[in-house]
Every structure is written in C-alpha cells, then in structure tokens.
Amino acid sequence: MEDQAVVLYSAPSIGHLVPMVELGKLLLAHRPSLSVHVLLPSQAYEGGSVSPYIAAVSAAHPSISFHHLPPTSLPPDYSTTSPHLETLALELLRLNNPNVHQALVSISETRRVRALVIDFFCANALSVARDLGIPCYYFFSSSGGGLAIFLHLPVLHKTTSKNLKDMDTAVHVHFPGVPPLLPMDVAELVLDRSDRAYELFLESATNMQMASGIIANTLDKLEEEALKTIKDGKCVPDGRTPPIYCIGPLVASGDGGKVGDGDPPECLTWLDSQPGGSVVFLSFGSLGVFSAEQLKEIATGLERSGHRFLWVVRNPATGKGHKAVPKGEPDLDALLPEGFLERTAGRGLVLKGWAPQVAVLNHGAVGGFVTHCGWNSVLEAVCAGVPMIAWPLYAEQRQNRVLMVEAMKVALPMEEVEDRWVSAAEVERRVRGLMGSEGETIRERMRYLKKEAKAALSPGGSAQVALAELVESWNTA
C-alpha cells in the first residue's frame, strides 16, 4: 500500500496551531499508517515562540512533522488603514500560496496527499489544493455558532449595505441558528465593510462553500441549534453548504502541569489544600491584558467576594485594547492594592503570567472559571465540567459570550459599562453568583456536558463517527 499523508496548514497563532495539531493526533489514532505534515507560516506567532511546543509534539509524536515555510514579505508600496493586526497576517498568508504549492509538491513526491486541511485564515490555499487535485477541508477552530455566522456573512453582505459598527447599537442583528446579536458583539474583523480585514474574511467565507468539507472543533450536544441550522443549509440558502464534521472537543492533553524534575507547580499543590469546588480560577488566554486600573478593580472585587481564588496576572497593557504579547514579570506589590496579597493569603493565590490551565480546570478544588471566552478555553472548561463567567476581551470573544450565555447555557456574563470597564462590584456580584445558588443550573449543565464530551470522544461516540466519515470522504472527494 502506498504511503499516505494529510497536510494541515495553520494560521500563525498558538491558539489556532494547538487544536490543529490535536486534530493531527486524532487522525493518527484513527489511522496510524498516516503521516501528518503541519505547514507553519514564517511570520511571528501570536503569543510568542512556538518552538518549545513544536519540539514537545515532535518528540512525543514522530509521525507529525512540521514544515517551516519560506519567509514572505509585502510589496514595498503596501499600505493599509485597517487597525487590525490580523489584516497583515491575512495579507502575508495570501502571498504564501507559492510556498504552500511547493510544500505539497515536495510531500507528494514520497507519499500520496489525501487531504489539505486549512485554517479559515488560510482560505487562499484552497486554490492551490484545487490546482493539484487534492481535496481541501476548512478547519474552523472557533464555535459552531461562530461558524454559522461566518457562513452567513456573504448573505448578509448582499442584503445590506450598512456597516455593522454604524448600526443602531440597540438593534439586534439576526444570523441563522444563533441568538440575536447586538452589532458590537459580532466579531471585530467584520464590523467595518471598508476595512481590508472585512474584505479578506468575506472572501474566506465565500470560498468556504467550495471546500470538500468543514471540520468543526465543537460538540453536537453543546451547540445543537447552530449545528442543525448549518447542516440544514439555512446559513447559505442560495449556495452550497459543505459536509460538516464535528470532531470536537479537541483539547490539548495536559501533563498534569508537571515541570522540570516532575514536581507539580506551586498552584496545583496549593489547590490540593483547598476544599472541593471552592476556588474561582481567573485566566485570560495567551494575549489577554488589562489596564493597571482594571487589575486593581478585579482585586477589590475578588477580596470583597469572600471566595477562594487562583488568578493569573500579567503586566498591564501599555496602550488601549486588551490584546498584547505579554512582556516581563509583573510586580504584584506595585500592581495590586496595598495589602491585598497579605489580606487574601490562604484563600487566594496570584500567579505571575501563566498557569497550567488544563490541569487547573481538572482539579477538584476548582468550581468556577472567569474566562476571556477564547474557544480553546471554553472547550477546556466544558471537558472539565467547570462553569464559567464570560469576560470577552478581543476578536470574536464578545460573540462567544452571547453564545455561551444564551445558547450553550454554560456561563454568566460579566457586565461592562463605558469603555468596557468592569467594576469591583460587578466582579464581586458575578463571583458570588456563580459560586452560589445562581450558578447551580450552570453547574448541572456542565456536569452533563462533561459526560457528553467524554462520550463523544470514546469509541462509537459522535466525534469518532464524524472522524471516520471524514477519513472515508477522502476516498470520494
């Protein structure tokens, strides 16, 4: 039998790379004779260096190989008025097609490439796959509700000429299969039709209809309405909806958080001494940051709540916005209210910059999770059965908050006021609510979803069935 390969093409973000690599692991477990090749764009990855992660995966999974594509650069006369960093990434990915073509040709010299799986940021590579006669699948690394919105974007573009950002802030926008959204809750990159980012995302959403299939990192039982609406073709009523394969929840496998000589980090040892389900965990992804003033407000709210907490703190943002690559170790005494660390010692632990999130969420002492609503974090909480407080910071996270609260029923919303400020009183109210009687319905829902997630990934489960159908589709695509 000829050697066979599947090629995965990731966007330059650790939050996109990790679930795509988990997909590769899943494919290898299903068909061990495969080789998995991951194409890595040359531009810097959001969230810092991915070299340690790649080295760890390569050592543990020799059948997964990583290919660093040659550098690309924008033309000297390139300019854009788009305020989004993602616009530059999308433009560079467009210019990567010759490199992707060469990589596919090179891999094809020694094995048959059965499929190219592309991140939705890498949509331009669809034409490369078609030119080479290779089936091409989109990998959608956000929510199923987000996929419904994304698929429907070309329809919305044709039916209105208004910018979402200019619409009445109190009037809801309607997308099939998801709760009504206020305009400013829709993903940031599609709020302004004159923005280059909008144009590129619209192109990606339109091209998605030509894919051989869409691989969704979600769970049927978590997003039943959105996924049924997509599969019924209601998001693209006058076009083609490719087959949907729900192979989630794909969550990075934790190693128990052990470091160095195998000793667990301080935070896990600290959790061992806390009562079951008593600790609120606060962590905001690889890029989430707050102002110095907001950090003090969070601290005040946590102290007043009276609840135990484990809080990951980074240096504050240097400008406006809530997204930045963390730099330096925070000076907690300078950043937090005077005496806060002493007053909360014993019931609270503040970590500098990082925590082993999967291990923390799966610890029995953790009973709540304040999250930035990044999809990887949401799925990690679902798999651990931990209820959430939704505090979105950037990208599609405000959209996710609406879906988490109103559709999935897995979170309470953190309410903001002007300039996305959250008061200490709101932090206190939400923490008390989630950990008290208000959170009981969500706790029950999360216990159910934890079981469903485990069942989906077990032999004969929905994710395993979808995976088998995906692999079988390579024979007919």
N, C-alpha and C positions, 0 to 999 in steps of 0.2 A: 504494500500500500504506500502511495506517495506521502511524503511529509506534508502536513497541513499547518497553516498558521492563521491567526486572526491578528489584525493590526488595530491598535487603539491610538487615537490622536487626541491628546489632552490640550485643554486651554492652559495658559501659564498662570495657574493659581493652585496652591496646595489644596484648597477646598474643592477644586474640580479634579485634581490628579488622584487624590486618595480614593474616592468612590469608583473612579475608572479602573484603578489598579485592583480594587476589591472585585470588580466585575471580572477582571482577568483571572483572579484566583478562583472565582466561582466557575468560570468556563473550564479551567484546568481540572477542577474537582469533578466536573461532569464528563469531560473528555481529556484524560491525562495524556493522550498521544499528541495533543495540540502543542504548538509553541505560540506564546503570546509576545507580541512586539509593541512597545509603547513609544510613540513618537513624541519627543519633547521639543517645543519651540525654543529658540535660542534666547528670547528676551527674558529679563529677570522675572522670577516668580513672585507673585503677591504673597506676603507673609514670610519672606526671607528665603534662605537657601534650602533647596530640597535634597541636597547631596546626601545628608545622613539618612534621610528616609529612603532614597533610592538604593543606597548601599545596603540597608537593612532588608529591603524587599528582595534584592538580587541574591543576598546570602541565603535567605530562607526559601526562595522560590527560583531555582536556577532556570526553569522553563519560561520565566518572564525576563525579557531583555529590553533594555532602554536604549533608544537611538536619539542622540542629540542632533537636531537638525542644524545645518549651517546658519550663520547669522543673516538676518535681513535688515535692510535699512530703508527708511522713507526717502523719497526724492528730495534733493536739496531745497526745492521750492515748495515743499509741502507745508501747509498751514491749516489750522482748524480753529474755529471759535467754540468748539464743544468743550464744556467744563469737565467732562468725564475722562478719567484716566483709561477707562475701558475702551474709549474710542481709538486711542493709539494702539492698544493691544489688538483690536479688531482689524485695524488697517495693516499692521505687521503680519497678522495671520493671513490676510488676503494675499500678501506678497510671498507667502511661504509655499504656494502651490507647486512651483518647480521643484522645491526640496522634497515635498511630500511625494511627488511623482517619482523622483529618483529613488527615494527610500523604498517605495512599493516595488519598483522595478528590481532593485537590488535584493529585496527579500524574496521576490518571486523567482529569482534565479536558482534557489535551493529548495523551495517548497511552494506549494500552492496556497495562495492567499484566499481564504474562503470568504472573508468579510473585512471591510474597513468600518470601524466604529468611531464616529467623530463627535466630539463635544459640540453643543449647539453654538458655541462661539466660533467653531472651526468650519462653519457651514460651506465656505467656498471650496473646500476639498471634495465636496460631492461631485463636482465636475471632473476632478482628477480620477476618482473611482469609476465614473461612467466611461471615461475615455479608455480606461484599462480593462473594462468589463468586470469589475469587482463589485459585488453587492455592497451598498453603503447604508449604514444604520446610524441614526441620531442617538446619542446618549444624553438624556435630559436629567441633569443632576439636581434639579430642584423639585418642587412638589408637583403632584398631579394636577392640582388646581392651577398652579403656575403654567403647566403645560397647556391646559385648556385655554387660558388667557393668551398664551403665546401663539397657539394655533389660530385663534380667532382674530389676532391683530390685523392681518390683511383684510379681513371682512370689515372690521371697524374703520380701517383706513379708507375704505371705499365709501362707507356710509356717512362719514362726517368729515368736514374739513377743519374742525376745531382742534387746537392743541389741548391735550388733557390738562396741562398746567394752567390754561386760561379759562377753563370751565368753572361754573359756579361751584364753590368749594362745598356747598351743602347738598348738591345734586349728585345722586349716585350714577355710576357707570355700570352697565349690565353686560356681563360675559356669560355665555352658557355654562351651566354646571357648577358655578361658584356663587357665593353670596354677593350682593351688590357692593361695589367698592366706591369710596369717595375718590375723586380724581387723584389727590395727592397720596393715596395709598397704593396706586399702581406702581409697578417697578420704575425706578428713577430714569432708566435709559430710554423709556418710551414716552415720556411726558411732553416732549417738545418735538413736533414734526420737522422743524427746521434744523434740528440737531443732527449732525452726522451719525451719532450713535443710533438714533431712531431709524435712519435710513438703512444702516447695516443690519439692525435687528429685524426690520421689516423684510429685508431680503432673505435673512436666515429663516424667518417664519414661513415665507412663501416657498422657499426651496424645500422645506421640510416635507411638503406634500409629495415630493418626488423621491423621497427616501424609500429604501426597501422595507424599513420598519423603524419604530421608535422604541428604544429601551428606556423604561421609566424606573427610576430608583424610588419606588414607593410601594405601598402595601394596599391591596384591594380593600381590606376591612377598614383602613384608615381614611380613605378618600373615595368611598363608593359612588357618590353622586357625580363627582368630577370625572372619574374614570369611565363610568357608564355613558356619560354625555359625550365624551371623546369617542368611545368605541361605536356609539350610535351615529357618528358623523355629524353631530349638531354644531360642532365648533367650526366646521368647514362645510356649510350646507351645499355650496355650489362647486365644491372641489373634492379632492381625494384625501381621505384620512388613511395613512399607512397603518399596518397592523401594529398594535401596542403590546409590548411585552413587559409586564410588571414583575421585575425580578428582585424587588427590594423586600425588606430594608437592608441595603448594603451598608454595613457599619464596620469601620476599621477594628480589627480584633485587638483588644488590649492585651498587654503582657503583665497585667496586674500592677502596672506603674513602676515596676522594679528598675532600679538604676545601678550602675557600677557593679558592685560585688553581689548584687541580688537583694540588698536590703530595700524594703519599701520606702517611698518618700515619706517625709515628715507628716504630710497631710493625711495619708492613709493610716498611719499609726495613731494620729490624733482622732480620726474618725472611729477607730476601734474603741475609744474610751467614751464615745457619745451614745446616748440611748437610741434605739431603733427608730428611724423615720423622723428624727428630731431636727435635722440640720438642713438649712437652706443653702444651696450652692449657687454662687453668682459667678458667671464666666461669660465672656462676650466675644468668643471666637479669636482667630489669629490676627485680626486687624481692628477690632473694636476698641475705641478710646473715648474718654470723656474729658471735659474741661476740669480744671482744678476745683472750681466751684461746685460742679456736679458731683465730684468724688466726695467732697465734704458733706454734701446733702445726702448721698447714699449712706454714708457712715452714720449720720444722725438718725436717719430712718431705721437702719438696722439696730442701732442701740436702743431706740425707743420701742421697737417691736417686741423686745424681750426674748426673741427666739435665737437659737444657736445658728451660727452661720460659718460658711467657708467661702471666702471672697478672693478672687484673683484680681489684683490691681496692677495697672500699668502706668507709666508716666503719662501725664495729660497731653491732650492734643496741643500742638503749637499754633494752630490756626482754627478756622471754623471747620465744622464737619466732625464726623465720628469714625473716620476710617483712616488708618495710618499704620505703616510698618513700625512696630514697637522698637524703641531705641533706649538703651541704658536701663539700669536697675532703678526702680522708684525708691525715693527716700520717704518711707511711710510716715515717719515722725513729722516731716515737713508737709506732706500732702493731706494727712488726716487730722481731724480736730484734736486739739491739745488734750491729752489724757485718754483718748479713745481706746488705744491699744491696751492700756492698763485697766480701764474700767470694764472692758469686754473680755479680758483674759479668762480663759477657761471655757467660756461659751462661744467664743469666736476665734477664728484663725484667718489672718490675712496673708495671702501668698503673693510673692513678687513675680508677676509676669506670666506664670504658666502653672498648669495643674494637669495631671494625667486624667483627662476628662472621662474617658470611658470607665476607667477603674473607679473614679469617684462616684459617678452616677450609679454604678452597680454595687456600691457599698450599702449595706443595710441601714446605716445611720442616716443616709440622705433621704429626705422626704419632700424636697421641692427644688426647683431649678429656675433661676432667673436667667433668661437666655436672650441673645440678640436675634433669635429667630432664623439663624442660618440653618439650611435644611439638614446638613450633616448632624448638627447638634440636636435638632428636633428628632431625627430618627434615632440617635443615640439614647435620648430620653425615653422614647417610645419602647425601644428594646429593653431598657432598664425598668420600665414601668414607673417613671418619676413624673409627677405633674409639674406644670410649668407656669411661670409668669412671663408674658411675652413683652419684651422691650426692644423693638427693632431700631437699628442704627443706620443702615445704608442698603444700597442695591434693591433687591426685591423683598426685603425683610418686612416692610410695612404691609405689603401684600400678604406675606406669610402670616403675619399677626391676625389679620382678619380671618384667614382660612383656619388657623389654629383655634381661634376663639369660637367662631360662628359655625364652621363646617365640621372640623375634626373634634371639637369639644375637648381639647387637651390642655387648655391654658386659660388663665385670667389675663386681661390686658392691663399693662401699665399705662395709665393715662397721662398724656403730656399737655402742657399749656404752650404759651407762645415760645417760639424758637426751640421747640422740642424739649423744654425744661421739665424735669420731673422733681416734684417737691419731696422733702423728707417725709411729710405727712402721707403722701401717696405711696412711697416705699413702705412705710410702716403699715398702712392700710392693706396693701396687697400681700405683704408677707404674712400678716396676721390672718388675712382671709384665706390664703392658700393653705396655710398650716392648720387652720381651724375648720369649723363646720362648713364654711363656704366652699372649701376645697374638696369636700367628701365626694361629690358627684364626679369630679375630675379624677380623684384617686381611684374610684371604682372603674371608670372608663379606662384608665391607664393599666390597671390590673388585667382587664380584658384584652387590651391591645398588646400587652407584653406576651400573653399566651398566644395570641393570633400571629404575632411576629415570629415567635419560635416555631409555630406550626407551619407557617408559610415557607420557612427555610428548611424544614425537615423533609425527608423522602416522601414524595407524594403531595407535598404542600403546594400552594398556589405559585410561589416563586420558582420552585423546582420544575413544575409543569410548564410554566412560561419559558424557563431556560431551555428545556427540552424542545419546545416548539420553536424557539429562536434558532437553535442549532440545526434543527431539521429544515428550517426555512432556507438555510444556505444551499441546500440541495436543489431548491426550486427557484431561487431568486435569479 
